[in-house]
Amino acid sequence: MANKTVGVIVMCMFLLATLHLSESEPEPEPAAAPAPAFEYTTCLKECITECKGSGMGNSHCEMKCDADCGAKEKDARLSVHFPDIRGDLP
């Protein structure tokens, strides 16, 4: 009986210590990332209008413009611009 009592007391002390350790100040929320300057929907609408104006079909324009504007959006979000080395090649 005494062993059970000691065990319960030790468990209660452990739980109280655990609860006390878990009480910490909340971390501040990280600053929101700045919105990229590139607008996908604007690019898509303009591209589709230009593509259809040149006589291409709707499906072709949708696929072409989605790929082009998606690549532009990805470049804008990554902000990585590689130099164009093709001009230096013979």
LINKA-V901007 format. One line per field, one symbol per residue. phi: phi as a letter, one per 30 degrees, with the letter a starting at -180 (. if undefined). psi: psi as a letter, one per 30 degrees, with the letter a starting at -180 (. if undefined). burial: I if it has 16 or more other ideal C-beta (glycine too) atoms within 10 Angstrom, else O. A space follows every 50 residues. Layout:
phi: ???
psi: ???
burial: ???
//
This chain:
phi: .ddddddddddddddddddddddbddddddddddddddcddddddddddd ddddjddddddeddddddddddddddddhcbcddcddddd
psi: eeeeeeeeeeeeeeeeeeeeefjlkkkkklkkkkklfkjeeeeeeeeeee eefgglleeeeeeeeeeeeeeeeeeeefhkjkkjffffk.
burial: OOOOOOOOOOOOOOOOOOOOOOOOOOOOOOOOOOOOOOOOOOIIOOIIOO IOOOOOOOOOIIOOIOOOIOOOIOOOOOOOOOOOOOOOOO
//
